[in-house]
């Protein structure tokens, strides 16, 4: 039993580290019995820092309207809010009672939760009566009982304040937007991967390969990925995938948003990110990839885990607080040992409902690994639920990589150093050596910057700034470019390696000075670049 506990703890640490150094359909119901989880065991698993943080939160719990502006509450537009009730979820209430030396049965704790829900329903019927001439203008869209006691409700903004009159209500929060968290603000990412055939340098760098040799591979551990879904048909994931739930579509099929769905949607393909998604699959691969794909050799941090997916983010990798809380709730109910949330919102609040849900998930015996976000390092840049006191919140970093370098010569000028920063899985930078292409300047690389320009079979010259590197490269690819040169807008190299993606074409970074030279050459009529002298160096 001690060995199993050690393996679980080791796997959890490995999964947390995997977020720092990233690599690359059946219904189920295994409801965990909260009463079987011993409060003493849960509390003893917390560090001194976690206990202290939890104590501070308990002392400073909030009530009332949180995060609303007065003018917002005067409007009649339909608004979704998260309502927190007075009582805590039953398992958390039991732990509180045990710590305080008080007696509370599970039945009593459950009754308190149910009483809050019934009281709230009665109160809103009283506050907002309906008649033949008056339609129902409020709708409870989700009920939470396990990791958060409360509801999500839609109603006119002008009626939100009245909800505080309910005896059941403790606090009301905005239902804010959540997004995948793979990229720095403006998506200037430092995801690092090999410039040759894909592999996972972080395994050996973190000594995860040694754990694998010891037989610590995650076997027997249930891991739930709360994200954009998972492509469970992927050859590296289909054997390890065990099930999940789609919170967005409310069904048992947590597949990613697909390209085909975008084609029939009528929405723009790119709106900051693509309509179709792959982030959850990438995260799942980091955790549990089997390394069976012939072209791309990737083994996950814990390849023998039982992998589950909870799709809480839909098209464009976007979702809501409501969906995230429901995802956490379902994962806990389904008996996950570990949950991973590589997502975040522009809310820095340890009391926010998603943060509270993470804290209460941990008190239910689940380990929660959450992305810290990429807006640091300044104060108040940590997004919720990464701000939760009991989360294992993890920031991003790099591992040593092989950096691809080519020389690019235009006209009679000295060759310019080009450093590889992105490519398609099938592309090899070295294959560009000795080839020549025409360059077209497309400014900042907005979709509109390509209008009226022929990029087919050519190289796009793009200036850094405003929009993400990701979007710049995808726009170039969509317009027929076979490659991209991204020039810095400050001194020095860009220093970013986006890695590989099906959305990419061979893309290189160059310094601001070199970029200005290239632009000057284009203006003088020298618009052909010759690639040569491929090399690699260790960063």
N, C-alpha and C positions, 0 to 999 in steps of 0.2 A: 504493500500500500504506500509506503514511504517512497519507493522507487517510482511509482506512478505519479505521485505528487511532484517529485523532482523533475520527471520528464515533462509534466505539464508546465511547471514553472520555467524550465529551460526553453520550451517551445514558445511560451509567451514572451520571454525576453528576446528570443530570436525574431519573432514576428514584429516586435517593437523596433528592433534594430533594422529590420527590412524596410521599415518606413523611412528611416534615416538614409539608408543606402538602397534606393529602389532598383529592381531589375526590370525587367520587362512586364426535371420538368414533371416531377410528380408531386402530388400533394402529400404532405406528411403531417403528423401530429404527435409529437413526443413531449407533451406538456410536463414541464418540471414542477415538482411539488415543493412549493416554497417552504412549507412547514418542515421539510426534511433538512433544510439548510440551517445549521446551528449558528445562532447569532455570535457566540463566542469565537467560532472558527472564522466567520467573516471578519469580525473586528480584529482578530489577531493577525489576519493577513495584511492589514493596513500598516503602512509605515508611520513613523512618528509625525512626519510632515503631513501625510494624508489625514491623520487623526486631528491634527491641529487645524488644518484647513477646513475640515468638516465641522469642527467645533465653532470656528469663526462664522461659518455660513449659518449654522443653527442659531447663533446669537444675533445675527443681523438679517434674518429672513424678511423679505419684502411683502408689502400688501398694497392694495389699491391699483390704480392705473399705472402701468409701467411703459414708458417709451412713447407716449402719445403727446401730440401737440394740441392745444386747445382748439385751434381752427379746424383740425382734422375731425374733431368730435361734433362739429356743427353741420357736417355734410350728411347727405342721405345716401351716398354711394354704398353699395354692398361691400362689407369688409369682413375678412376672416380673422378671428382672434383665438388665442389659446387662453382658456379660463382654468385657473388653478383653484382647487377646492381646499377647504380648511383641514380635513384629515389627510394623513399620509397614507400611501399604499400599505396594505396590511402587513406585508413582510417587514417594511421599514418601521412601521408602528410597533411591531413585536420587538425589533432590535432596540428601539428607543426605550420601550418599557423595561426590557431586561437590563439595559445599562443603568436606568434610573431605579432599579430594584422594585419596580411595580409589577402587578399582576395584570396580564392581558391575554386572553385566549385568541386563537386565530379566528374563531367564530365572531368574537366581539370586534376584532379589527376589520374583518370583512363587512360586518354590519355597519360600521362607521362609514366605510367607503360607499356602500350602497345607499346609505341614508343621504349622503351628500348628493349623489346623482339623482335620487328621487326628489329631494328637496328642490334642487335646481330646476328640474323639469316642471314641478308644480309652480315655482316662482315665475318662470318665464311665461307660463300660460296665464298667470295672473297679471304680469307686467304688460304683456302684448296679447290681449284677448282677440279672438277672431270672431267673425260673424259672416253672414251671407254677403255683406257688402265690403268685407275687409279680408283680404287674403293673408295667409301666413307669411310673414316677412322675416322669419328667422329659421335657421336650419342647423341642427346639431349634426356635424359631419363625421365626427369621431368621438368615441368614448375611451378614456384611458383609466386603467385601474392598477396595473402592475408596477410600472416604473414612474408613473405620474398619475396623480389623482385629479382628474378634470376632464374637460371636453374641448374640442374645436368646434366653433360655431360661426355661422355666417349671419350677419344682420346689418341693417343700416348703421353707419358710423355714429349717427346722432343718438342711437339707442344703447351704445356700448356702456356708457357710464351708469345707466340704470341697472345693469347686471350686478353692480356692487351692492345693491339693496338686498340681494339674495343672501340669506344666512349661510348658505353653503360656500359662497365665493370668498376666496382669500385675495387673489390677485388676477389681473387681466393683462396679457401681453399681446403684442402684435404677432401675427403669423407671418414671419419674414421669409424671404427667398434664400434657399441654399443652393450652392453650386459645388461641382467637383473641385478638388483642391490640388491639382497636379502642378500648378504653374504659378510663378511669381506674378504680382500685380502687373497688368499689361502683358502677362504671359511670357515674360522674358525668362525662360526656364533654365535651370541648371540640371535637368535630368541627364545623367551621363551613362553612356553605353559604349560598347566597343565599336571602333570604326571599321572593323573587318567583319567576319562572321559573328553574329550576335552571341554573346555569352554573358555570364553573370559574374563580374569581377568581385562583387560584394560578398559572395559566398566564401571565398578564400580570404578576402580582406578581413572579414569578421570572424573567420575561423569556423564558419557554419559547416564547412566540409568535414571538419574534425568531429563535430557532433553527429553528422550523418554516419561517419565510420563507427561511432559508438552506438549506433542504432537509435539515436534520438532524431526522429523524422516526423513527429507529430501524430503518430499512430494512436487512435482512440480519442483524439481531441476534435471537438466540433467547433468549426470556425465559421461565423456568419459575416459576410461582406455586405455592408449597407452602402449601396452605391448606385450606379446606373444600370445594374443588372449584370448578367454574365452570359457570354456566348458559350453555353454548356455543350455545344457541338464541336467546339475547338478540340483538335486531337490531343492537346496537352492538358485538357481539363475534363473531358467527358467521362473519364473513369473515376475521377475523384469527386465530381459533383454529385451531391446527394439530394438536393431539393431546395425549396425556398418559397418565397411569396413575392408577388408583384403588388406593392402598395399603390403604385400609380394607377394601374388598370384594375386593381382588386381581383386578381386571379392567381392561380398557382403556377404561372409561367413567367418567371423573372428574366426573360430574354432582354438583351440590350435593345434600344431603339434602332431599327434597321434602316439601311439605305432605301429599301423598298417602301418602308413606311413614310420616309421623307418624300419620295416620288409621288405618293398619293395624297400628301398632306396639304399641298398648296402653299406651304410656308417657305421662306428663304432657306437655302441650303446652309448658309453661314450667318450666324447672328452672335458674333463674339466667339462662338465655337460651332461645330457642325451640328445639324439637327440630329443626325444619327450619332450614336455613342459607342465608345469602346473602353472608357476609363475603368469601369468595374471589372472587365475582363483582364485589363492590364494589372490591376491590383490583385485579382485572383491568381494571375500567373506568377506574380512576385511571391505570393504565399505558397502556392501548391502546384505550379507547373510540373508536368511529368517528364519533360525533356525528350518526348517521343517524336517531335516534328523533325523531319529529315533536313530541312533547310536551316532551321533556326534552333540552336541548341540552348535551351533554357531549363534549368531545374530550379524549382521553387525553394524557399527557405524551409518549408515543412511539407514535403511532397506527399506524406501519408495521412494528412488530416482528412476529416470528413468535411467537405466544403459545401456551404449553403449560401444562397444569394437572397438578399432582400432589396428589391428595386425601389429605392426611395427617391431617385432622381430620374426624370423623364427626358424628353427631347431637349437638346442643347445642354444636357447635363444639369438641368435646373429642377428644383423641387421646393418644398415648403417645410416649415417647422413641424406642421401637422404630420406630414409623411415621415419625417425623420423620427419623431416620437413614436409613431405607430410601428415603424421598423424596429426600433429598439425594443418596444414592448413585445412584438411577435418573436424576436430573436430570444429574448429571455424566456418567454413561455415555451418556446420550442427546445429549450435545454441547451443553448449554445454555451460552450466553455469560454470562448473568446469572440468578441465582435470587433470589427475594423471599420472605422468611419474616416475615409480620406475625403472629407468635405468640410464646408464651413460657411459662415455667413458674416456679414459686416456688423456683427454685434459682439462686443467685448463685455460679457456679463456672466459671472459664475452663478447667478441666480436665474438665468434665462431657462425656460422650460426644457430645452434640449440638454442643457448642462445638468439640470436637476434629474432628468431622465437617465443620464449617464451615471450620476452618483448613485441613484437608486438601483440601477442595473448592477453596479458593483456590489451594493449591499444585498443583492439577490444572488451573489456568488459568481457573477460573470466578470471576466476581465475585459475592459474596454480600452482599445487602442485608437487614438484620435489624432488626426493631423493638426499640427500647430498653425497651419496656414503659411503663406509666403509674403506677408506684408511687414515683417519685422525689419530691423531689430528694435524699433522704438517702442516706447510704452504704449499700452492699450491697443496693440496690433494683434493680439491673440484672439481669434474668433471663437465663438461658442459653436459646438460643445467642447472645443479644446480647452476652454477656460474652466471646465468642471474640476472640482477639487480631487476627485478620485479617479480621473482618467489618467491613462499613460499617454500623455500628450507628447508628440514627437515632431521635431523639426527636420528639415531636409539638409543633406550634406552631400559630399562627393566621395567617390573612390578613385584611385589612380586609374587612368585609362590610356589607351593608345590613341594619340591624336593624329588624324590624317592631314597631310600638308601637300599642296600642289603649287607650282609656280604658274602665274598667268601673265603672258606677255602680250601687250597691245602696241602695235606699230613698232617704232624703234626705241621705245622706253625700256628701262630696266625691268626685269620680271617683278611682279607683285606677289607677295606671299598670301596664299589663300588657305584658310584653316577650315576643315570640314566641320559643319555644325548640324546637319540633318541629311537624311537620305531615306529612300524607300528600302524595304527589306531586300529587294532583288538587286539594288544598285551597289556597285563597288566604285569607290572614288578613284582607285588606281586605273580603272578602265577609261577614264577621261584623258589620261596622259597621251600626248601626241595628237589630240583632236582639237578642232577649231570651231568656234560658234560665233554668231553675231550677238551683240549685246544691245538690249533696249532698256532705256531708263524709264522706270515707272514710278518715280517719286517715292512716296511712303508705302506704296503697295496696297492702298485701298482698292476695292473692286472697281470703283469708278476710275481709278488711275490707269486701268488697262483698256478702257474704252477707246476705240478707234486706233488701237495699236496691234500690230501683228507680232505675236509672241511664239507662233508655232515653230518648234524646233530651235528656239533661241534661248538666250540666257537673260533673265530679268535682273536688272540692277535696282536694288531697293534700299532706301535709306531707313535706318533704325528710327523708331519713335511712333507715338500715338497708339498704334495697334500692335497686337502680339506678333512675335516672330512666326508663331504657328499659323496665324491668319494670313500673314504676308506670303508665306510659302504656299499655302493652300490656294490662295488667289492666283499665284503665278502658275501653279499646276493646272488649275481650272481653265486658264487661258492659253494652254498649250506649251508653256515654257518647259524646257528639258532640264533647266537648272536655275539657280538663283545666287546672286552675289549680294550680300547684305553688308552695307557700309555703316560703320559706327558713327554716332553723332557726337561723341566725345573722344578725347585722345586715347590712344591705345587700342588693344584688341577687345572684341566684345566678350570673349571668355565664356561662351555658352555652347553646350553641346546638347541638342534636343534629342539626339538618338535616332531611332528608326520608327517609321510609321507608314502605313499604306497611304496616308495623305501627303507624304513628302516627295520631293524630288531632290537630287544632289544639290546641296546648298552650302555656301561658304561664307565666312566672315572675313572682312578686311578692315584695316584701320581707317580712321577718318581722313587722314592725309592721302592714303592710297585711293580711297573712294573719290576724293576731290580730283585726283589725277585722272581717274577713269572717266569721270564726268567731263573734264576738260578735253580729253582725247575724243570722246564721243562727239562733242560739239565741233571739233575740228575735222570730223569725218572718219576718224579711226575707230571703227566699231566692231572689230573682230578680235577675239581673245584666243590665244593658243595656250593650251595646257601642257605642262611638262614637269619632269622631275618629281614624281610621286615619292613621298617619304612618310615615315611614321615616327613619332617620338612619345615617350612616356611623360605624362603630366605629373 
